[in-house]
């Protein structure tokens, strides 16, 4: 069944805990935490202290998306803060550092993911790690800011990942991140998406709980 992962980047920081509670009641499966350093992407967001605080406040697993230039340096810190899933960007990796990344994931005990910018091509070497990755995040907006419109060009990449997964009998999940809302759930699921990251569509809604429940209903009808 598809998972709904509200992105807390869309929350008002002054009322964040209230938004977290409402999302929990609505049935959020994960909380998506964007870590942005202002270098890799044009914004500055959260650090390990927030992940640590959330870990104490919620039992919903955290999916930490590291939009930073040197993710390897902080893997142990975020894992220790409570992150259960950590994705690093393909643009910060090569074949050798990716091998190091999956080794660290096994040693530290977190689920390893690779995120990909909308117009980055998937290199052939990444396929060598499909069996080691828990999930792949083909982004459908440029990294950095919440509230952007969905880039339909990403659908081809999502479909290609789904085809590779099926043909190779891999188990990695496909996570859609960027511009996800009720108007494109059906389209994304038809391409094989397993996790829907949604920010403003949930946290800018009049009723956060109902917004999540509506997305879940739409996803269940497409399953």
WOSULMO-V707434 format. One line per field, one symbol per residue. phi: phi as a letter, one per 30 degrees, with the letter a starting at -180 (. if undefined). psi: psi as a letter, one per 40 degrees, with the letter a starting at -180 (. if undefined). A space follows every 50 residues. Layout:
phi = ???
psi = ???
This chain:
phi = .dccbecdddddedbedddddddeddjecbcdcdcbcicdbdabbcbddd edddedcbcddccccccbdbdedceddddddkdcbbccdedccbeddddd ddddddddicdcbbcbdecddddeddddcedcddabcddcbddkbdiddd cdedddddddddddddddhdcddccdbkidaddbeeddddcjdcbcdbcd dcdcdebdeddddddddddddcd
psi = iiihghhedeihdefddddddddddefhdihhhhhheeddigihbiaddd dddddeeiehihhhhggidgdddeddddddeehdhhhihdeeiadddddd ddddddddfihhihihidehihiddddeedeeidihghieiiidiieiih hedddddddddddddddefieiihhhhhehadeeddddddeehdhhhhcd ddeeidhdddddddddddddde.
